[in-house]
């Protein structure tokens, strides 16, 4: 399965948990061939105990270990060989091992992505590729955003623009991308709230965000193994106040490292892929220091129109 889910929606689904790893994303350098469709399911689980309250690292005995599980149904269709359409629909459940905060569950946000590769050319001893990626997302249900860290999302529709480059020498590759995420304001179920000043409104101004993603590793038609560095930076917002609950418009920064694996079967299982991965948030601000694992399976189908040979009797 190729590039099938939006990193930002994974991060947003559980803010103090950061994101569940996704081995197949819209930000790898693999394109789905024309009229091919690949669909499947990923299961991910993330857990944290320690978190950053602003820049101060601490834990909270009233929460214990906070976890989130996600089942994401995803797909990727090759409109042409260099233009792909991707979607993702995640179902998320959150839980705390201590205290009285009830976990939440439900469908989160639909994400749609167009991925375009305008340039693929030989350069030096390898192949250079350039990609432009545009994504939008919108909530699928009326889940509660103002209940972090138990919320399953932020109820904010987003638009993301990303530029990505890839360079491959034989089976070894390096990919780098940068993105800007514009986020729509949200409404919450109270008429007044405090950030760093009092607001007499139910409207919350959501700060935009930027992302840097670097990945490198080994890639063939049957095996992909990669190491990832990812940095998410909120452009504004404020810190969680001491001993207070997080708020949707908090500043939420996270740096993580991870690994992803993908194996595509051959012969009788041709078209079937298995993926696995994990990541760790090693530095952050108003996010949890989470460990995440994931696994999934996908199947690729060729929907191109093929001419059928007609047998003629002699």
Backbone as CSV, one residue per row, in Angstrom:
resi,resn,N_x,N_y,N_z,CA_x,CA_y,CA_z,C_x,C_y,C_z
1,UNK,0.857,-1.194,0.000,0.000,0.000,0.000,0.883,1.232,0.000
2,UNK,0.533,2.229,-0.771,1.339,3.440,-0.898,0.675,4.613,-0.215
3,UNK,1.415,5.390,0.469,1.109,6.707,1.017,-0.364,6.962,1.275
4,UNK,-0.876,6.527,2.394,-2.316,6.493,2.533,-2.902,7.252,3.675
5,UNK,-2.161,7.896,4.490,-2.825,8.660,5.540,-2.077,9.914,5.886
6,UNK,-2.746,10.840,6.384,-2.192,12.159,6.649,-1.541,12.189,8.033
7,UNK,-0.286,12.559,8.092,0.412,12.599,9.383,-0.285,13.523,10.376
8,UNK,-0.776,14.639,9.904,-1.351,15.630,10.804,-2.609,15.107,11.483
9,UNK,-3.425,14.334,10.787,-4.616,13.796,11.429,-4.236,12.786,12.499
10,UNK,-3.158,12.043,12.268,-2.705,11.117,13.290,-2.234,11.858,14.530
11,UNK,-1.541,12.981,14.330,-1.086,13.769,15.473,-2.257,14.379,16.222
12,UNK,-3.217,14.916,15.451,-4.326,15.628,16.061,-5.258,14.688,16.828
13,UNK,-5.336,13.410,16.416,-6.341,12.536,17.010,-6.169,12.403,18.510
14,UNK,-4.970,12.628,19.019,-4.766,12.502,20.450,-3.552,13.323,20.836
15,UNK,-3.773,14.565,21.217,-2.708,15.542,21.273,-1.605,15.155,22.242
16,UNK,-1.924,14.762,23.446,-0.866,14.435,24.390,-0.266,13.067,24.140
17,UNK,-0.751,12.378,23.125,-0.225,11.077,22.764,0.670,11.185,21.543
18,UNK,0.656,12.335,20.907,1.301,12.545,19.617,0.696,11.575,18.628
19,UNK,1.469,11.059,17.635,0.811,10.303,16.576,1.185,8.841,16.593
20,UNK,0.219,8.014,16.205,0.483,6.608,15.940,1.263,6.518,14.633
21,UNK,2.285,5.686,14.625,3.116,5.577,13.427,2.323,5.024,12.259
22,UNK,2.642,5.508,11.056,2.020,4.978,9.856,3.111,4.711,8.839
23,UNK,3.291,3.447,8.498,4.375,3.095,7.587,4.083,3.536,6.174
24,UNK,2.820,3.593,5.794,2.451,3.982,4.448,1.730,5.317,4.532
25,UNK,2.325,6.359,3.996,1.744,7.676,4.148,1.740,8.414,2.828
26,UNK,1.087,9.571,2.837,1.125,10.446,1.662,2.484,11.100,1.508
27,UNK,3.394,10.911,2.455,4.704,11.560,2.376,5.840,10.557,2.197
28,UNK,5.552,9.386,1.594,6.638,8.567,1.087,6.801,8.899,-0.397
29,UNK,7.802,8.341,-1.031,8.094,8.675,-2.434,7.718,7.519,-3.347
30,UNK,6.529,6.965,-3.131,6.045,5.858,-3.952,4.709,6.272,-4.557
31,UNK,4.549,6.039,-5.852,3.316,6.383,-6.544,2.552,5.116,-6.936
32,UNK,1.231,5.188,-6.844,0.374,4.108,-7.307,0.217,4.212,-8.826
33,UNK,0.415,3.098,-9.569,0.282,3.163,-11.035,-1.137,3.530,-11.471
34,UNK,-1.258,4.017,-12.689,-2.536,4.443,-13.246,-3.580,3.332,-13.176
35,UNK,-4.776,3.705,-12.703,-5.938,2.814,-12.593,-5.711,1.641,-11.641
36,UNK,-4.741,1.756,-10.744,-4.570,0.776,-9.679,-5.152,1.344,-8.389
37,UNK,-5.740,0.468,-7.588,-6.279,0.874,-6.290,-5.699,-0.026,-5.217
38,UNK,-5.315,0.574,-4.115,-4.812,-0.171,-2.966,-5.590,0.259,-1.734
39,UNK,-6.169,-0.693,-1.025,-6.927,-0.393,0.175,-6.582,-1.351,1.288
40,UNK,-6.834,-0.908,2.520,-6.536,-1.782,3.646,-6.822,-1.124,4.971
41,UNK,-6.330,-1.761,6.023,-6.595,-1.320,7.391,-5.293,-1.306,8.183
42,UNK,-5.108,-0.265,8.984,-3.997,-0.183,9.933,-4.565,-0.125,11.345
43,UNK,-3.958,-0.884,12.243,-4.262,-0.753,13.673,-3.043,-0.148,14.352
44,UNK,-3.262,0.860,15.198,-2.167,1.492,15.929,-2.518,1.681,17.392
45,UNK,-1.500,1.642,18.222,-1.691,1.857,19.664,-0.574,2.751,20.169
46,UNK,-0.942,3.743,20.992,0.032,4.686,21.541,-0.204,4.859,23.032
47,UNK,0.879,5.056,23.771,0.788,5.109,25.227,1.797,6.110,25.774
48,UNK,1.378,6.883,26.812,2.322,7.761,27.495,1.935,7.903,28.964
49,UNK,2.958,8.190,29.770,2.764,8.523,31.183,3.307,9.921,31.462
50,UNK,4.516,10.194,30.977,5.120,11.516,31.146,4.734,12.425,29.986
51,UNK,4.626,13.722,30.271,4.300,14.690,29.237,4.942,16.021,29.580
52,UNK,4.947,16.906,28.588,5.500,18.237,28.781,4.371,19.227,29.030
53,UNK,4.420,19.884,30.188,3.497,20.957,30.530,4.241,22.253,30.216
54,UNK,4.027,22.768,29.005,4.939,23.786,28.495,6.264,23.117,28.196
55,UNK,7.328,23.605,28.823,8.641,22.980,28.645,9.030,22.106,29.837
56,UNK,8.154,22.015,30.845,8.439,21.233,32.056,7.904,19.812,31.879
57,UNK,8.781,18.836,32.028,8.378,17.442,31.890,7.866,16.918,33.227
58,UNK,6.708,16.231,33.217,6.102,15.764,34.452,5.171,14.591,34.165
59,UNK,4.579,14.024,35.228,3.521,13.042,35.061,2.317,13.514,35.870
60,UNK,1.230,12.735,35.811,0.004,13.095,36.509,-0.640,11.827,37.039
61,UNK,-0.595,11.656,38.374,-1.131,10.432,38.966,-2.638,10.321,38.805
62,UNK,-3.311,11.425,38.519,-4.752,11.374,38.281,-5.096,10.808,36.906
63,UNK,-4.078,10.662,36.055,-4.293,10.080,34.732,-3.652,8.708,34.595
64,UNK,-2.513,8.501,35.233,-1.780,7.249,35.063,-1.217,7.164,33.655
65,UNK,-1.383,5.991,33.041,-0.976,5.814,31.647,-2.153,6.149,30.740
66,UNK,-1.909,7.024,29.800,-2.950,7.418,28.855,-2.653,6.749,27.513
67,UNK,-3.652,6.094,26.956,-3.440,5.354,25.718,-4.511,5.696,24.694
68,UNK,-4.186,5.433,23.463,-5.132,5.615,22.367,-4.945,4.491,21.373
69,UNK,-6.052,3.967,20.876,-6.025,2.941,19.840,-6.746,3.473,18.609
70,UNK,-6.252,3.100,17.448,-6.828,3.601,16.206,-6.934,2.485,15.182
71,UNK,-8.091,2.395,14.528,-8.270,1.546,13.354,-8.549,2.482,12.189
72,UNK,-7.679,2.465,11.192,-7.775,3.412,10.083,-8.010,2.661,8.779
73,UNK,-9.129,2.958,8.128,-9.426,2.406,6.802,-8.914,3.395,5.768
74,UNK,-8.062,2.923,4.855,-7.371,3.829,3.941,-7.339,3.281,2.535
75,UNK,-7.150,4.173,1.581,-7.055,3.758,0.196,-6.281,4.741,-0.639
76,UNK,-5.789,4.270,-1.787,-5.004,5.084,-2.707,-5.333,4.658,-4.131
77,UNK,-5.721,5.622,-4.977,-6.061,5.327,-6.365,-5.151,6.105,-7.293
78,UNK,-4.618,5.409,-8.301,-3.763,6.050,-9.282,-4.590,6.649,-10.410
79,UNK,-4.825,7.956,-10.347,-5.538,8.635,-11.435,-4.693,8.579,-12.702
80,UNK,-3.419,8.892,-12.560,-2.412,8.655,-13.598,-1.188,8.085,-12.888
81,UNK,-0.137,7.805,-13.645,1.077,7.281,-13.017,1.741,8.295,-12.095
82,UNK,1.475,9.596,-12.322,2.112,10.626,-11.484,1.108,11.482,-10.727
83,UNK,-0.151,11.021,-10.603,-1.154,11.721,-9.809,-2.003,10.703,-9.059
84,UNK,-1.967,10.762,-7.737,-2.687,9.816,-6.880,-3.695,10.529,-5.994
85,UNK,-4.810,9.849,-5.708,-5.822,10.320,-4.769,-5.868,9.358,-3.599
86,UNK,-5.722,9.885,-2.378,-5.692,9.061,-1.174,-6.774,9.493,-0.210
87,UNK,-7.241,8.550,0.635,-8.204,8.879,1.673,-7.900,8.082,2.932
88,UNK,-8.409,8.573,4.069,-8.278,7.870,5.337,-9.462,8.172,6.226
89,UNK,-9.986,7.143,6.904,-11.105,7.285,7.836,-10.746,6.548,9.122
90,UNK,-10.302,7.263,10.177,-9.884,6.599,11.414,-10.998,6.521,12.462
91,UNK,-11.033,5.367,13.156,-11.868,5.190,14.347,-10.918,5.131,15.535
92,UNK,-11.173,5.948,16.571,-10.215,6.132,17.659,-10.888,5.921,19.005
93,UNK,-10.146,5.318,19.929,-10.615,5.144,21.304,-9.498,5.526,22.260
94,UNK,-9.825,6.344,23.273,-8.839,6.787,24.254,-9.179,6.222,25.630
95,UNK,-8.157,6.156,26.494,-8.345,5.548,27.810,-7.261,6.031,28.757
96,UNK,-7.611,6.247,30.031,-6.647,6.555,31.093,-6.727,5.456,32.146
97,UNK,-5.553,5.036,32.657,-5.526,3.912,33.600,-5.876,4.331,35.020
98,UNK,-5.921,5.637,35.295,-6.237,6.116,36.650,-7.170,7.323,36.552
99,UNK,-7.742,7.703,37.699,-8.582,8.890,37.730,-9.994,8.624,37.252
100,UNK,-10.740,9.705,37.079,-12.166,9.604,36.760,-12.513,10.067,35.344
101,UNK,-11.538,10.527,34.552,-11.839,10.974,33.198,-12.206,9.786,32.318
102,UNK,-13.370,9.860,31.700,-13.841,8.779,30.846,-13.197,8.888,29.468
103,UNK,-12.789,7.752,28.929,-12.251,7.727,27.584,-13.329,8.011,26.549
104,UNK,-12.898,8.405,25.365,-13.808,8.706,24.272,-13.550,7.740,23.119
105,UNK,-14.547,7.580,22.247,-14.364,6.742,21.071,-15.303,7.191,19.968
106,UNK,-14.904,6.920,18.726,-15.737,7.261,17.588,-14.923,7.548,16.345
107,UNK,-15.645,7.780,15.244,-14.994,8.188,14.005,-14.427,9.589,14.185
108,UNK,-13.239,9.804,13.643,-12.612,11.117,13.771,-12.811,11.943,12.507
109,UNK,-11.783,12.116,11.698,-11.830,13.029,10.558,-11.547,12.300,9.245
110,UNK,-12.285,12.640,8.215,-11.994,12.163,6.861,-10.866,13.002,6.281
111,UNK,-9.850,12.353,5.717,-8.764,13.061,5.046,-8.719,12.656,3.573
112,UNK,-8.509,13.648,2.706,-8.373,13.436,1.266,-7.086,14.113,0.810
113,UNK,-6.306,13.419,-0.025,-5.007,13.925,-0.437,-4.792,13.708,-1.923
114,UNK,-4.296,14.739,-2.601,-3.813,14.614,-3.967,-2.289,14.704,-3.952
115,UNK,-1.660,13.725,-4.577,-0.198,13.659,-4.603,0.261,13.654,-6.066
116,UNK,1.101,14.628,-6.419,1.511,14.807,-7.809,3.029,14.777,-7.904
117,UNK,3.538,14.016,-8.878,4.976,13.933,-9.105,5.292,14.552,-10.472
118,UNK,5.630,15.858,-10.522,5.895,16.509,-11.813,7.270,16.195,-12.390
119,UNK,8.211,15.766,-11.531,9.575,15.535,-11.997,10.089,14.198,-11.475
120,UNK,10.612,13.385,-12.379,11.361,12.176,-12.038,12.434,12.028,-13.110
121,UNK,13.707,12.192,-12.708,14.777,12.239,-13.703,16.070,11.672,-13.130
122,UNK,16.918,11.172,-14.017,18.244,10.722,-13.602,19.082,11.930,-13.210
123,UNK,19.790,11.808,-12.095,20.648,12.887,-11.609,21.864,12.257,-10.949
124,UNK,23.025,12.476,-11.553,24.232,11.858,-11.007,24.138,10.343,-11.077
125,UNK,24.386,9.691,-9.941,24.369,8.225,-9.913,23.000,7.667,-9.513
126,UNK,22.009,8.553,-9.321,20.708,8.078,-8.864,19.558,8.740,-9.587
127,UNK,18.366,8.621,-8.995,17.132,9.177,-9.558,16.564,10.212,-8.601
128,UNK,16.270,11.407,-9.142,15.704,12.494,-8.353,14.225,12.642,-8.699
129,UNK,13.395,12.829,-7.661,11.961,13.020,-7.858,11.486,14.198,-7.022
130,UNK,10.521,14.947,-7.577,9.898,16.074,-6.884,8.396,15.825,-6.793
131,UNK,7.825,16.115,-5.616,6.397,15.873,-5.383,5.755,17.118,-4.793
132,UNK,4.522,17.377,-5.203,3.684,18.380,-4.546,2.452,17.657,-4.014
133,UNK,2.076,17.969,-2.767,1.019,17.220,-2.088,0.051,18.202,-1.441
134,UNK,-1.219,18.012,-1.687,-2.251,18.832,-1.062,-3.272,17.965,-0.366
135,UNK,-3.602,18.301,0.894,-4.533,17.499,1.684,-5.569,18.386,2.353
136,UNK,-6.764,17.834,2.532,-7.799,18.484,3.336,-8.383,17.437,4.277
137,UNK,-8.912,17.898,5.402,-9.576,16.995,6.340,-10.743,17.718,6.981
138,UNK,-11.726,16.941,7.408,-12.892,17.519,8.072,-13.489,16.490,9.013
139,UNK,-14.012,16.917,10.173,-14.589,15.969,11.132,-15.778,15.204,10.535
140,UNK,-15.864,13.925,10.858,-16.971,13.086,10.401,-18.109,13.015,11.409
141,UNK,-17.804,13.286,12.684,-18.815,13.220,13.737,-18.674,14.428,14.652
142,UNK,-19.660,14.621,15.496,-19.660,15.755,16.417,-19.010,15.371,17.753
143,UNK,-17.792,14.833,17.683,-17.077,14.467,18.902,-16.671,15.726,19.669
144,UNK,-16.387,15.568,20.959,-16.052,16.699,21.821,-14.559,16.995,21.724
145,UNK,-14.208,18.204,21.290,-12.797,18.594,21.183,-12.249,19.119,22.502
146,UNK,-13.116,19.755,23.311,-12.690,20.425,24.534,-12.715,19.460,25.718
147,UNK,-12.019,18.327,25.576,-11.947,17.343,26.644,-10.603,16.617,26.587
148,UNK,-9.553,17.360,26.269,-8.209,16.789,26.209,-7.718,16.438,27.614
149,UNK,-6.970,15.331,27.794,-6.413,14.507,26.722,-7.286,13.332,26.280
150,UNK,-8.563,13.292,26.653,-9.427,12.190,26.270,-10.080,12.381,24.905
151,UNK,-10.071,13.597,24.381,-10.693,13.844,23.081,-10.039,13.004,21.991
152,UNK,-10.820,12.646,20.971,-10.269,11.880,19.848,-9.781,12.784,18.726
153,UNK,-9.984,14.095,18.848,-9.554,15.028,17.819,-9.839,16.450,18.234
154,UNK,-9.633,17.385,17.315,-9.772,18.805,17.624,-10.951,19.475,16.930
155,UNK,-11.712,18.743,16.102,-12.871,19.291,15.391,-12.492,20.412,14.422
156,UNK,-11.233,20.514,14.067,-10.789,21.579,13.177,-10.549,21.031,11.772
157,UNK,-11.243,21.593,10.783,-10.950,21.246,9.396,-9.589,21.835,9.025
158,UNK,-8.836,21.113,8.201,-7.478,21.539,7.874,-7.240,21.501,6.370
159,UNK,-6.255,22.267,5.938,-5.745,22.228,4.565,-4.227,22.236,4.646
160,UNK,-3.587,21.290,3.968,-2.143,21.116,4.066,-1.500,21.192,2.691
161,UNK,-0.415,21.949,2.567,0.381,22.018,1.344,1.786,21.531,1.673
162,UNK,2.291,20.590,0.876,3.600,19.984,1.159,4.426,19.906,-0.114
163,UNK,5.732,20.155,0.026,6.711,19.972,-1.046,7.697,18.904,-0.603
164,UNK,7.968,17.931,-1.487,8.806,16.799,-1.096,9.794,16.459,-2.213
165,UNK,11.019,16.083,-1.813,12.034,15.621,-2.761,12.522,14.245,-2.319
166,UNK,12.932,13.434,-3.315,13.428,12.079,-3.047,14.622,11.807,-3.958
167,UNK,15.631,11.129,-3.400,16.787,10.730,-4.202,17.112,9.278,-3.891
168,UNK,17.177,8.456,-4.951,17.417,7.023,-4.772,18.615,6.594,-5.593
169,UNK,19.532,5.868,-4.941,20.704,5.285,-5.590,20.609,3.779,-5.418
170,UNK,20.354,3.080,-6.517,20.079,1.642,-6.483,18.926,1.396,-5.507
171,UNK,19.136,0.667,-4.408,18.036,0.396,-3.479,18.006,1.358,-2.292
172,UNK,18.955,2.277,-2.202,19.034,3.167,-1.041,18.437,4.536,-1.379
173,UNK,17.720,5.127,-0.419,17.017,6.370,-0.720,17.045,7.319,0.473
174,UNK,16.772,8.578,0.172,16.558,9.608,1.195,15.427,10.504,0.697
175,UNK,14.482,10.830,1.607,13.316,11.647,1.269,13.182,12.760,2.300
176,UNK,12.913,13.979,1.840,12.720,15.109,2.752,11.520,15.922,2.277
177,UNK,10.727,16.403,3.242,9.562,17.208,2.885,9.295,18.244,3.968
178,UNK,8.580,19.298,3.547,8.153,20.346,4.468,6.724,20.732,4.111
179,UNK,5.923,21.050,5.147,4.508,21.329,4.922,4.024,22.448,5.817
180,UNK,2.953,23.102,5.345,2.245,24.098,6.138,0.798,23.629,6.284
181,UNK,0.287,23.668,7.528,-1.070,23.211,7.826,-1.909,24.391,8.296
182,UNK,-2.931,24.733,7.538,-3.881,25.781,7.929,-5.063,25.121,8.631
183,UNK,-5.425,25.649,9.811,-6.491,25.025,10.603,-7.639,26.010,10.832
184,UNK,-8.847,25.517,10.655,-10.048,26.330,10.819,-10.389,26.471,12.293
185,UNK,-10.962,27.614,12.678,-11.411,27.819,14.050,-12.510,26.827,14.413
186,UNK,-12.673,26.557,15.713,-13.663,25.592,16.164,-14.621,26.242,17.163
187,UNK,-15.745,25.560,17.406,-16.711,25.975,18.431,-16.683,24.955,19.559
188,UNK,-16.733,25.410,20.798,-16.751,24.514,21.953,-18.039,24.723,22.748
189,UNK,-18.303,23.800,23.683,-19.568,23.804,24.426,-19.496,24.631,25.706
190,UNK,-18.937,25.819,25.615,-18.993,26.776,26.716,-18.878,28.177,26.139
191,UNK,-19.380,29.140,26.848,-19.464,30.501,26.318,-18.332,31.405,26.792
192,UNK,-17.430,30.882,27.593,-16.274,31.653,28.048,-15.147,30.697,28.399
193,UNK,-13.913,31.117,28.137,-12.753,30.296,28.473,-11.543,31.213,28.614
194,UNK,-10.496,30.688,29.266,-9.293,31.478,29.513,-8.102,30.805,28.837
195,UNK,-7.321,31.575,28.101,-6.061,31.099,27.540,-4.948,31.839,28.279
196,UNK,-4.394,32.857,27.659,-3.550,33.811,28.381,-4.314,35.111,28.609
197,UNK,-5.607,35.083,28.243,-6.542,36.164,28.531,-7.953,35.590,28.480
198,UNK,-8.937,36.355,28.986,-10.308,35.875,29.028,-10.976,36.055,27.665
199,UNK,-11.732,35.017,27.247,-12.487,35.075,26.003,-13.957,34.805,26.321
200,UNK,-14.831,35.742,26.021,-16.260,35.556,26.242,-16.901,35.125,24.917
201,UNK,-16.642,33.905,24.550,-17.098,33.373,23.269,-16.958,31.854,23.296
202,UNK,-17.665,31.188,22.411,-17.477,29.748,22.240,-16.599,29.446,21.031
203,UNK,-16.063,30.486,20.382,-15.204,30.330,19.213,-13.732,30.301,19.651
204,UNK,-13.000,29.303,19.162,-11.585,29.151,19.507,-10.750,29.304,18.245
205,UNK,-9.816,30.237,18.276,-8.909,30.449,17.150,-7.793,29.401,17.200
206,UNK,-7.714,28.578,16.172,-6.742,27.481,16.145,-5.466,27.917,15.421
207,UNK,-4.311,27.775,16.053,-3.061,28.148,15.383,-2.724,27.181,14.256
208,UNK,-2.130,27.701,13.198,-1.649,26.850,12.108,-0.397,26.097,12.572
209,UNK,0.144,25.262,11.691,1.295,24.444,12.074,2.185,24.195,10.870
210,UNK,3.434,23.811,11.136,4.361,23.386,10.093,4.920,22.013,10.460
211,UNK,5.441,21.323,9.436,5.983,19.982,9.649,7.204,19.774,8.769
212,UNK,8.219,19.139,9.342,9.399,18.703,8.593,9.527,17.198,8.776
213,UNK,9.712,16.470,7.662,9.817,15.020,7.717,10.999,14.565,6.885
214,UNK,11.872,13.755,7.492,13.033,13.202,6.805,13.028,11.694,7.008
215,UNK,13.195,10.954,5.930,13.245,9.500,6.023,14.303,8.956,5.075
216,UNK,14.940,7.877,5.468,15.949,7.253,4.626,16.005,5.766,4.918
217,UNK,16.436,4.996,3.908,16.503,3.565,4.119,16.666,2.798,2.831
218,UNK,16.078,1.601,2.802,16.232,0.626,1.725,14.867,0.416,1.074
219,UNK,14.809,0.484,-0.263,13.524,0.385,-0.950,13.649,-0.411,-2.241
220,UNK,12.867,-1.501,-2.338,12.711,-2.251,-3.580,11.214,-2.421,-3.831
221,UNK,10.856,-3.152,-4.887,9.443,-3.368,-5.182,8.783,-4.290,-4.172
222,UNK,9.569,-5.019,-3.375,8.998,-5.974,-2.427,9.292,-5.649,-0.966
223,UNK,10.281,-4.797,-0.712,10.647,-4.503,0.668,11.011,-3.031,0.818
224,UNK,10.435,-2.400,1.844,10.809,-1.045,2.226,11.124,-1.050,3.717
225,UNK,12.314,-0.572,4.075,12.709,-0.427,5.473,13.287,0.974,5.625
226,UNK,12.700,1.774,6.538,13.117,3.163,6.633,13.161,3.643,8.072
227,UNK,14.058,4.592,8.315,14.124,5.316,9.579,13.581,6.716,9.332
228,UNK,12.877,7.280,10.340,12.171,8.547,10.149,12.489,9.518,11.283
229,UNK,12.669,10.781,10.901,12.684,11.882,11.848,11.558,12.827,11.459
230,UNK,10.776,13.272,12.431,9.623,14.123,12.137,9.538,15.229,13.185
231,UNK,9.285,16.450,12.727,9.164,17.595,13.625,7.891,18.355,13.301
232,UNK,7.013,18.512,14.299,5.737,19.213,14.169,5.796,20.460,15.049
233,UNK,5.510,21.638,14.463,5.636,22.908,15.184,4.352,23.707,15.024
234,UNK,3.708,24.037,16.132,2.515,24.875,16.108,2.929,26.339,15.994
235,UNK,2.270,27.062,15.090,2.607,28.467,14.850,1.734,29.371,15.729
236,UNK,2.011,29.342,17.029,1.222,30.131,17.971,0.667,29.249,19.071
237,UNK,-0.385,29.726,19.731,-0.950,28.985,20.846,-0.288,29.364,22.160
238,UNK,-0.656,28.640,23.227,-0.132,28.949,24.559,0.124,27.645,25.294
239,UNK,0.892,27.730,26.383,1.251,26.537,27.146,0.131,26.119,28.094
240,UNK,0.108,24.818,28.413,-0.794,24.327,29.446,-0.404,24.970,30.767
241,UNK,-1.376,25.528,31.473,-1.087,26.101,32.786,-0.853,24.986,33.794
242,UNK,-0.079,25.256,34.832,0.292,24.257,35.809,-0.933,23.590,36.405
243,UNK,-0.936,22.247,36.377,-2.003,21.406,36.922,-3.358,21.634,36.251
244,UNK,-3.352,22.184,35.053,-4.595,22.400,34.319,-4.704,21.367,33.193
245,UNK,-5.926,21.228,32.642,-6.118,20.364,31.488,-5.618,21.067,30.230
246,UNK,-5.185,20.298,29.224,-4.816,20.921,27.950,-6.044,21.500,27.264
247,UNK,-5.798,22.389,26.298,-6.872,23.074,25.579,-6.594,22.956,24.083
248,UNK,-7.636,22.907,23.239,-7.415,22.684,21.802,-6.438,23.627,21.137
249,UNK,-6.356,24.907,21.584,-5.462,25.858,20.919,-4.108,25.984,21.610
250,UNK,-3.741,25.007,22.452,-2.402,25.008,23.031,-1.334,24.946,21.941
251,UNK,-0.154,25.477,22.277,1.021,25.230,21.443,1.383,23.756,21.608
252,UNK,1.496,23.012,20.516,1.787,21.578,20.584,2.924,21.257,19.630
253,UNK,4.133,21.132,20.162,5.303,20.809,19.356,5.774,19.398,19.698
254,UNK,6.255,18.689,18.697,6.733,17.329,18.944,7.831,16.958,17.966
255,UNK,8.884,16.300,18.473,9.922,15.710,17.639,9.935,14.209,17.919
256,UNK,9.941,13.425,16.855,9.883,11.982,17.038,10.818,11.280,16.075
257,UNK,11.221,10.086,16.453,11.981,9.205,15.583,11.223,7.890,15.477
258,UNK,11.395,7.202,14.364,10.658,5.958,14.195,11.235,5.103,13.093
259,UNK,10.685,3.905,12.967,11.055,2.976,11.895,9.772,2.407,11.291
260,UNK,9.817,2.136,9.993,8.703,1.538,9.279,9.197,0.407,8.399
261,UNK,8.382,-0.628,8.276,8.688,-1.763,7.418,7.475,-2.095,6.565
262,UNK,7.729,-2.449,5.310,6.661,-2.885,4.415,7.181,-4.054,3.594
263,UNK,6.384,-5.136,3.539,6.757,-6.282,2.709,5.605,-6.610,1.775
264,UNK,5.880,-6.698,0.488,4.884,-7.036,-0.517,5.107,-8.476,-0.969
265,UNK,4.087,-9.280,-0.833,4.189,-10.701,-1.163,4.194,-10.910,-2.679
266,UNK,4.650,-12.097,-3.083,4.717,-12.450,-4.497,3.950,-13.744,-4.743
267,UNK,3.931,-14.174,-5.983,3.316,-15.431,-6.415,1.853,-15.505,-6.017
268,UNK,1.444,-16.497,-5.226,0.035,-16.704,-4.912,-0.560,-15.555,-4.098
269,UNK,0.272,-14.830,-3.367,-0.209,-13.701,-2.559,0.135,-12.360,-3.191
270,UNK,0.381,-12.357,-4.496,0.755,-11.128,-5.183,-0.320,-10.056,-4.994
271,UNK,0.109,-8.849,-4.671,-0.805,-7.749,-4.422,-1.036,-7.476,-2.957
272,UNK,-0.708,-8.429,-2.096,-0.895,-8.279,-0.653,0.369,-7.730,-0.010
273,UNK,0.198,-6.722,0.860,1.327,-6.126,1.582,1.055,-6.146,3.071
274,UNK,2.104,-6.355,3.848,2.036,-6.262,5.310,2.958,-5.139,5.751
275,UNK,2.517,-4.345,6.725,3.321,-3.234,7.212,3.383,-3.256,8.732
276,UNK,4.442,-2.685,9.261,4.614,-2.564,10.711,5.528,-1.383,10.980
277,UNK,5.426,-0.828,12.185,6.293,0.291,12.523,6.106,0.747,13.952
278,UNK,6.919,1.704,14.334,6.828,2.272,15.670,7.549,3.603,15.724
279,UNK,7.203,4.431,16.714,7.919,5.691,16.882,7.922,6.105,18.344
280,UNK,8.759,7.089,18.636,8.954,7.575,20.007,9.107,9.089,19.969
281,UNK,8.338,9.791,20.779,8.448,11.243,20.895,9.548,11.546,21.918
282,UNK,10.685,12.075,21.454,11.818,12.294,22.351,11.894,13.731,22.864
283,UNK,11.137,14.644,22.254,11.134,16.020,22.728,9.815,16.659,22.324
284,UNK,9.299,17.537,23.196,8.031,18.147,22.852,7.657,19.302,23.758
285,UNK,6.484,19.848,23.492,5.937,20.957,24.280,4.419,20.789,24.293
286,UNK,3.868,20.557,25.469,2.432,20.320,25.644,1.947,19.073,24.906
287,UNK,2.825,18.057,24.818,2.458,16.755,24.254,2.997,15.658,25.163
288,UNK,2.485,14.461,24.981,2.954,13.332,25.766,4.199,12.700,25.171
289,UNK,5.029,12.129,26.037,6.215,11.424,25.564,5.792,9.986,25.248
290,UNK,5.235,9.819,24.073,4.542,8.581,23.748,5.412,7.589,23.000
291,UNK,5.070,6.315,23.193,5.578,5.211,22.404,4.404,4.704,21.568
292,UNK,4.639,4.476,20.281,3.556,4.051,19.413,3.994,2.874,18.555
293,UNK,3.066,1.953,18.322,3.311,0.831,17.420,2.118,0.695,16.487
294,UNK,2.339,0.086,15.345,1.233,-0.129,14.416,1.542,-1.303,13.500
295,UNK,0.465,-1.838,12.899,0.587,-2.906,11.921,-0.649,-2.912,11.040
296,UNK,-0.517,-3.436,9.847,-1.671,-3.449,8.957,-1.426,-4.295,7.728
297,UNK,-2.471,-4.426,6.918,-2.400,-5.194,5.682,-3.170,-4.451,4.599
298,UNK,-2.667,-4.544,3.353,-3.268,-3.849,2.226,-3.221,-4.737,0.991
299,UNK,-4.175,-4.483,0.098,-4.228,-5.272,-1.132,-4.350,-4.336,-2.324
300,UNK,-3.519,-4.566,-3.336,-3.495,-3.728,-4.524,-4.188,-4.425,-5.681
301,UNK,-5.091,-3.681,-6.351,-5.854,-4.225,-7.480,-5.638,-3.371,-8.717
302,UNK,-5.557,-4.028,-9.881,-5.395,-3.336,-11.154,-6.774,-3.156,-11.783
303,UNK,-7.260,-1.898,-11.821,-8.576,-1.611,-12.383,-8.498,-1.095,-13.816
304,UNK,-7.347,-1.209,-14.436,-7.211,-0.714,-15.804,-8.011,-1.589,-16.759
305,UNK,-8.509,-0.965,-17.826,-9.296,-1.690,-18.826,-8.349,-2.442,-19.742
306,UNK,-8.512,-3.750,-19.769,-7.647,-4.582,-20.594,-8.457,-5.178,-21.741
307,UNK,-7.862,-5.141,-22.903,-8.537,-5.718,-24.062,-8.533,-7.236,-23.956
308,UNK,-9.708,-7.819,-24.122,-9.832,-9.265,-24.056,-9.689,-9.872,-25.454
309,UNK,-8.896,-10.899,-25.517,-8.731,-11.579,-26.779,-9.937,-12.459,-27.056
310,UNK,-10.462,-12.389,-28.269,-11.622,-13.165,-28.652,-11.174,-14.363,-29.466
311,UNK,-11.511,-15.534,-28.989,-11.133,-16.762,-29.692,-12.019,-16.944,-30.922
312,UNK,-11.404,-17.279,-32.050,-12.140,-17.496,-33.297,-12.033,-18.956,-33.687
313,UNK,-13.201,-19.570,-33.879,-13.217,-20.977,-34.269,-12.788,-21.127,-35.732
314,UNK,-11.991,-22.095,-35.978,-11.543,-22.363,-37.348,-12.368,-23.498,-37.952
